[in-house]
Amino acid sequence: MRRVPPTVVDAVLAIGCFLSIMIMAVLNHRLDGWVAALAAVNTLPLLWRRRFPLLVSTMTGIGTGALFLTDSMGGIPAASLIATYGLASLSPPTRMLIGVLCTIAGFASAAVLQHHQPLSYGSTAAAFVVAYALGSSARARRDRIAVLEERARRLAEEREVAAVRERERIAREMHDIVAHAMSLVILQAEGGPVALRTDPAKAERIFDTISTTTRDGLSQLRRVLLALRSEEAERHPKPGIESVPSLVEGVRQAGLDATFEERGEPRPCRADLAVTVYRMVQEALSNTIKHAGATRVRVRITWRDDALDLEVHDDGRGVSAAPGQGGHGLIGMRERVAVAGGRLVTGSDGTGFHVAASLPLGGGPTDAGPLTEAGPPTDSRAP
């Protein structure tokens, strides 16, 4: 039935109701022209019952009342029952109430005009109650389906948003890991041939550093990929603040004058905040190696009562990357800080380039709204 067009269904119902009235008229020997006219008024409005349920219910009610008053109905008023079902199924509550009151008024009027007892319409009234109940049930079922479909749509959108965020997170993680490792490897590899001719012992240390750096980078990439499986993530935890000194040491071995300083009383913090600090230091050091032309870099972590301050400062020239060579480094930093609910300032200060972030140690973005600042003229240095 669902494949049949609604207009065809309504036409069949209207014709069926019209024929039932005419058949009863023939059986009761009351086949007159005015009976056919009343039957048409009673049944033809069913063709528009889906578009104008209250108006159709009113028209069929008038036709039914006229047929009852002339003793031409001869049975259950099928057209009015169908219209009542449509009214209960398709109309808002206010119009349904109007329809119910009109139906009650129609029964009362017919009883008074025909001098019948109200109980004589008991079976017909019961039929109208059943029609109204069925229509209300259909409307409630349709509303439930609409609510479930809307909920499913929202869940699908939320899953899509979560998937996009997860892809962005993984992309940032892999960008930071690969950029940092390759920056160190390139710096060491460029100095390797010179050291091999002048200082074989130093060359050996350089090659050891390259090996260590690449192995560490591969290990971190493996952790990022295994993090897609929760049980593997538990066995391979992500790097945190405790791993920052090793980042600085790797840069020092690459030839830069790198120092690390930690102030205040260290204490446990959220895992996502620890990863944010590590990745920001990693990205800042990678930018220093690749773009700054720096000889010194300082990393400082300051623990305060309600926040953790991070500063990475180098003595590089702080010149923006050439057109078309900008990357996603600073964008990734801003995204990480925004997620953590902190504040980020980057730019040149006359003595070099600095990255400064303040991250709340509380509940994250709910405790301090995400805020990023451009600071003094920002440097777009990024792998």
Long-range contacts (C-beta under 8 A, 24 or more apart in sequence): 6-50, 7-47, 10-46, 10-47, 10-48, 10-49, 10-50, 11-47, 13-46, 13-82, 14-43, 14-44, 14-46, 14-47, 14-79, 15-43, 16-78, 17-42, 17-43, 17-46, 17-78, 17-79, 17-82, 18-42, 18-43, 18-44, 20-75, 20-78, 21-67, 21-72, 21-73, 21-74, 24-72, 24-73, 24-74, 24-75, 25-72, 25-74, 27-74, 28-72, 28-74, 30-71, 30-72, 35-67, 35-70, 35-72, 38-63, 38-66, 38-67, 38-70, 38-72, 39-63, 39-67, 41-66, 42-66, 42-67, 42-77, 42-79, 42-80, 43-79, 45-79, 45-83, 46-79, 46-82, 46-83, 49-82, 49-83, 49-86, 49-90, 50-86, 50-90, 53-83, 53-86, 53-87, 53-89, 53-90, 53-91, 53-95, 53-99, 54-87, 54-91, 54-95, 54-98, 54-99, 56-83, 56-86, 56-87, 57-83, 57-84, 57-86, 57-87, 57-99, 57-102, 57-103, 58-99, 58-102, 61-102, 61-103, 61-106, 64-106, 65-106, 65-109, 65-110, 68-110, 68-114, 69-110, 69-113, 69-114, 76-123, 76-124, 76-127, 77-124, 80-128, 81-127, 81-128, 81-131, 82-131, 84-128, 84-131, 84-132, 84-135, 85-131, 85-132, 85-134, 85-135, 85-138, 86-135, 87-132, 87-135, 88-131, 88-132, 88-133, 88-134, 88-135, 88-136, 88-138, 88-139, 89-134, 89-135, 89-136, 89-138, 89-139, 89-142, 90-135, 90-139, 100-132, 103-128, 168-335, 170-224, 172-279, 172-328, 172-332, 172-335, 172-336, 173-224, 173-279, 174-221, 174-224, 175-328, 175-329, 175-332, 175-383, 176-279, 176-282, 176-283, 176-286, 176-332, 177-217, 177-220, 177-221, 177-224, 177-282, 178-217, 178-221, 179-283, 179-286, 179-290, 179-329, 179-383, 180-217, 180-247, 180-282, 180-283, 180-285, 180-286, 181-213, 181-214, 181-216, 181-217, 182-217, 183-285, 183-286, 183-289, 183-290, 183-383, 184-209, 184-210, 184-213, 184-250, 184-251, 184-254, 184-289, 185-210, 185-213, 185-214, 186-290, 187-254, 187-255, 187-289, 188-213, 188-254, 188-255, 191-255, 205-253, 209-250, 209-253, 209-254, 212-250, 213-250, 216-250, 238-271, 238-274, 238-275, 238-278, 239-275, 239-278, 240-271, 240-274, 240-275, 240-277, 240-278, 241-266, 241-269, 241-274, 241-277, 241-278, 241-301, 243-278, 244-277, 244-278, 244-281, 244-299, 244-301, 247-278, 247-281, 247-282, 247-285, 247-299, 248-281, 248-285, 248-299, 251-285, 251-288, 251-289, 251-297, 254-289, 256-288, 256-289, 256-294, 256-295, 256-296, 256-297, 257-295, 257-296, 257-297, 258-285, 258-296, 258-297, 258-298, 258-299, 259-296, 259-297, 259-298, 259-299, 260-298, 260-299, 260-300, 261-298, 261-299, 261-300, 261-301, 262-300, 262-301, 262-302, 262-303, 263-300, 263-301, 263-302, 263-303, 264-302, 264-303, 264-304, 265-303, 266-303, 267-303, 269-308, 269-361, 270-361, 270-364, 272-339, 272-340, 272-364, 273-308, 273-340, 273-359, 273-361, 273-364, 276-336, 276-337, 276-339, 276-340, 276-359, 277-301, 277-308, 277-310, 277-359, 279-332, 279-336, 280-310, 280-312, 280-333, 280-336, 280-337, 280-355, 280-357, 281-310, 281-312, 283-329, 283-332, 283-333, 283-382, 284-312, 284-333, 284-355, 285-312, 286-329, 286-383, 287-329, 287-353, 287-381, 287-382, 287-383, 288-312, 288-314, 288-316, 288-353, 290-381, 290-383, 291-316, 291-319, 291-321, 291-381, 291-382, 292-316, 292-317, 292-318, 292-352, 292-353, 292-381, 293-317, 294-352, 294-353, 306-360, 306-361, 306-362, 307-342, 307-358, 307-359, 307-360, 307-361, 308-358, 308-359, 308-361, 309-356, 309-357, 309-358, 309-359, 310-355, 310-356, 310-357, 310-358, 310-359, 311-354, 311-355, 311-356, 311-357, 312-354, 312-355, 312-356, 313-351, 313-352, 313-353, 313-354, 313-355, 314-352, 314-353, 314-354, 315-351, 315-352, 316-352, 316-353, 318-347, 318-348, 318-352, 318-353, 318-379, 318-381, 319-379, 319-381, 320-379, 320-380, 320-381, 321-380, 321-381, 321-382, 326-380, 326-382, 327-382, 327-383, 328-382, 328-383, 329-381, 329-382, 329-383, 330-378, 330-379, 330-380, 330-381, 330-382, 331-382, 332-382, 333-357, 334-372, 337-370, 337-372, 338-365, 338-370, 338-371, 338-372, 339-364, 339-365, 339-370, 340-364, 340-365, 340-370, 341-365, 341-366, 341-367, 341-368, 341-369, 341-370, 342-368, 342-370, 342-371, 343-371, 343-372, 343-373, 344-372, 344-373, 345-373, 345-374, 345-375, 346-374, 346-375, 346-378, 346-379, 347-374, 347-375, 347-376, 347-377, 347-378, 347-379, 348-376, 348-377, 348-379, 349-376, 353-379, 353-381
